Amino acid sequence: MGKGWVGALAFALFVLFSNALMGSAHAQTEYVLGSGDKLKITVFGSDDLSGETEVDPSGQVTLPLVGQIPAAGKTVPQLELEIRHRLSPDFVKNPRLSIEVENYRPFYIIGEVKNPGSYPFVANMSVVNAIALAGGYTYRANKDEVLITRASDPSRKAVAAQRTDTVLPGDVVEVRERLF
């Protein structure tokens, strides 16, 4: 019971600590649903309850039998859990379901770019890629002063953006005007 037991305990603690770290990092980067996201909800064995829906402007999704469910501000696993609770046991015994985000809400780019507006979200898009998608800078643009307002930030505070920062659905990228 000497060294083998100590080694097994050390390994178990390492795995537990590693999982806790990965879990917290994963939770911080997990996508949060918002108005405009289109979802495909599949309730296995219940085709009538499956289908596509959109998170409406009030942040709700509507499903047959259960009605409206708050979705904005939740992750996909949180929404799955909520739908399971609403379906079980009255409508489906032990429901199994999956939710996929079919189409993410757009991001927005404003200010001193040639074509400001809303653009479809593309995974791993950087701020500089978003500016290029909007036609590039205008001649009045301050290339060193780009702000980003994160949709996931409840305070909606604009912060300085780096060229390599990732743009997420619902974010607003603003290119400021230079003074001279």
C-alpha angles and dihedrals in degrees: 000000000000124000097359092060093047091048092050091049092049091050092048091051090048092052092046092049093046092050091049091052094046091045093053093046090048092050091053094053099039113121116258117212122237143171112303097030112131115217135195109210118192120190104191112234092011111084091170090063095045126087148094124303138167130228100246126221091269090056096252134126120206121219132181114265096004100054122202122008125185108246108159112100093022129106120234093258090050091051091047090054092049092050091048090054092049094049098044130112101347099054109014126020109229096347119212116197145158132206125205126186101234097181127010122219114261128260123229133227121193140168128039101009125112096243112026117186144086121322133188114263116254120190117252094011113160127212091255090051090051090052090050090049088055091056098268131271124328118232089259095054122122098220091192095055111065120148131197128201111200117221088213092058109094091202090056089216117168113230133187112276128214119219090246098048113122118246114223131197113286094016120136118219115197125193109201127219119250117235098224 
